[in-house]
């Protein structure tokens, strides 16, 4: 299982991750990413990796738990 991590200091609120996986990512009141579900099932990993890679400022990463 993998875990999503976000660097909110780097996030600029482009919301590309939200477009790619709205069930996992959102943009909060502060204008930065909010991770709605940080655990990633193996069956969903490809979709989440695509969402993470869509971040233009590399504010997201996937770590092995």
N, C-alpha and C positions, 0 to 999 in steps of 0.2 A: 504494500500500500504506500502511496505517496501523499505528501502534504503540500499544500500551496502556501507560499509565504509572499507577503507584499511589503515593499518599502514605501510607506506613505509619504516619506520626505522626498522621494524621487517622483512619485506619481503626479501627473499634471492633469488628470481627469479627462483624458481623450476618450475613454469609454469603449475602446476597441474590444477589450475583454468582455464587456457587457454585451456587445453585439454578438460576439462569438459564443458566449455561454452565460446567458442572463439568469440561469438557475443557480449559478455559482458566484457570479460577480455582480456588484452594484456600485453606484457612485453615491457616497454619503453626503450629508449636509455640508461637510467641509470641502466638498469637491474632489475628494480622492476615493480610491477604490476601497470597497468593503467586500470582504470575502464572506459569502453567505454559508458556504460549506467547504471547509479547508481540506477535507479528506477526499482522495480521488481513488475510486475503484479502478482496478486494472483495465476493466472493460471500457472505461470512459477516459482513459489517460490520453489517447491520441487527440480527442476533441479539446481537452484542457490544455495540452501542450500547444495546440494551434492557437488557442486564446491567449496563452502566456506569450507566445512569440509575436502576437499581433501588437503588443505594447511597444510604442515607438521610443519609450524612454527606459525600457528594460526594468520596470519596477516590480515585476513578478518573477517568481522562480518556483520550481518544483523540487522538493527534497524527498528522499527516500526515508520513510519512517522506520 
